[in-house]
Amino acid sequence: MSEDAPALRRVSVADLAVDHALAQMSGSMRFLLDITPVNSDEIKADFVAGRVHDPVFVYRELEADPEVLRQVVDNVVVSSVEDPTLATLLRAKQRELGLQLDMLRARDSEDFRALSTELYGSASPSLRAQAEHVLEAVPRPEAKGESLTAQEFLELAQAEIDHYAQLDPEVDMHAEIRDEVNGIMVSGNTLLVDPDSAVQRARADALIQHEVGTHLVTQVNGSAQPVQVLGTGLAGYDETQEGLAVLAEIGCGGLTPFRLRQLAARVVTVHRMSSGASFVDAWRGLVDEGFPEASAFTTTMRAYRCGGLTKDAIYLRGLVDLLAHLRDGGSLEHLWLGKFSLDDLPLVRSLAEDGALGPPRIMPRWLADPAAADRLTDAAAQADDVAAICTPAGPPPPADPTDPPSKETP
């Protein structure tokens, strides 16, 4: 190292021990699975058929007492961390883990919604205006195309995982069909596929880039860092992660009008739920806006589960914020280092530039598409009007009354 070169930032063993303790706790939790109903398919069929008017959802039995785990989290002495940047990040992560455990303890109670709002925020007036404009301006669902079975989609996802394994045989990511999930989701380093999933073939690559090319890639990259919470996710990472995953859909040319309307519908439904609307009224509002009944049920269930979950507002919010970031000259370069929020980008970039973090282990395949950069540039120009991303110049296509793939739920 030359005399003029900056000294590498060496994070102490003691600081990394605190990081590892929080990462281990975060990695052991199955938060999304624990707040996802296990009977949603059965209830959906009865609800759409008119046999059920007030859905009652059932959840998995918790594997451990949240109150005990809360004490374990609180016992991690984050105040001992000496690196000021890492200390800031770990304090926020400790607080987030505590909130998630409090939410698990409050499932199906009035406290759950308040805790959810504290953790994920709500649908702000400006975000709601964007969402309402999307529902008004973007054409209603395009014709339903050929669908893939869960097994067919799994095979495509596995081929994508194999691509990364060829680049680096040490990459640890998996995909499997599992009965306990609803739709398609990532948990840790595994893509989980509901056996009843049906994904439009035209949407398959976009969904793979969302789940594998974003969520699994950043999990692999974060887990390879000395700071392990980058693999399990720093505080507030969900919003930027989901925004980044939707950017991947744009980058590979797979963001459809229905998908953008779906993200907008989630924001509107979160607002209705937070404003006191009943499940039926929120569902009917989506049906009136052109969503098939079964698809509208899934969107409504996601917001009303456990007593009221505001998480679904983060997808569109994360996308809008990232588009504005790109429009204003920002880069995606450091966002592949792991799972963290756009707000924490300066801190993570500081760690990387000082040598405390290594480069990403793998990069998303969709970035290699020569057209991806142009698609992102065009989309970034619409940060203040995301409806324009999917608004055609000519007349809108005729609406298709058939139900689009209700099991595609990233």
Order of alpha helices (4+ residues) and beta strands (2+ residues): alpha-alpha-alpha-alpha-alpha-alpha-alpha-beta-alpha-beta-beta-beta-beta-alpha-alpha-alpha-alpha-alpha-alpha-alpha-alpha-alpha-alpha
